[in-house]
Amino acid sequence: MTEPVISLRGVRAELGSRPVLRGIDLTVRRGEVVALLGANGSGKSTAVRSVIGQVPVSAGEIELFGAPRHRFRDWARVGYVPQRTTAAGGVPATVTEVVSSGRLARTRFGLFRKADREAVRHALDLVGMADRAKDSVDALSGGQHQRVLIARALAAAPELLIMDEPMAGVDLASQEILAETLRSQVARGATVLLVLHELGPLEPLIDRAVVLRDGCVLHDGPPPKAVGQHALPGHDHVHPHAPAGAEPIRTGLLS
């Protein structure tokens, strides 16, 4: 087995006084592509935000690349794509400026050299946004915003990519571009943790699915299709071909 890149052991977290993570264990090993699935409110986003330190944990241990998270400093190794948001956060900026901000961790004293500028251009090429490099992000569609956020994460050539609902609200054309971008990162050996509402075009890339329910790990293993379309416990849905009056079949938490 390759070494863990992410390790959560017995992690608990609360938002206000409400428990969101209830002692979850999660390991993502080098080169794996792991999808974190679950219904809204199951704790998916809180789990990934706890990994990068945006959400404090009340119990348990988190490690990144074998180091305790609170001691980890080499953040250039980690690329993070947040949930759907505006690429510049309301601040006027060009596409290149936003993507360049993702390269800062690799620069010396914030000074961009030729290699840094080339890395930014390469990241824009990967997501099909090179032709919009000089445009204001205010002029972009929702799918293009998402592609810029992913380019920003890729600009530092991270070893680990953490992506929170990268396909949410994104048009089909952008979904295909994002899937191809992720495929290229996997081919170069990147480790990926994805929060997904459904597998969609990323399904062929997924090595493991971890399903959360009420802040607990319900399933950790092959993606739902690989274990059978209706093999994971979760929400009740009636199979479209089930006879009238049949008992609902319990499926994965993908709705």
Secondary structure, DSSP 8 states (H G I E B T S, - for coil): ---EEEEEEEEEEEETTEEEEEEEEEEEETT-EEEEEESTTSSHHHHHHHHTTSS--SEEEEEETTEEGGG---GGGEEEE-SS--TTTTS--BHHHHHHHTTGGGSBTTB--HHHHHHHHHHHHHTT-GGGTTSBGGG--HHHHHHHHHHHHHTT--SEEEEESTTTT--HHHHHHHHHHHHHHHHTT-EEEEE-SS-GGGGGG-SEEEEEETTEEEEEES-TTTT-TT-S--SEE--TTS-TT---EE--S--
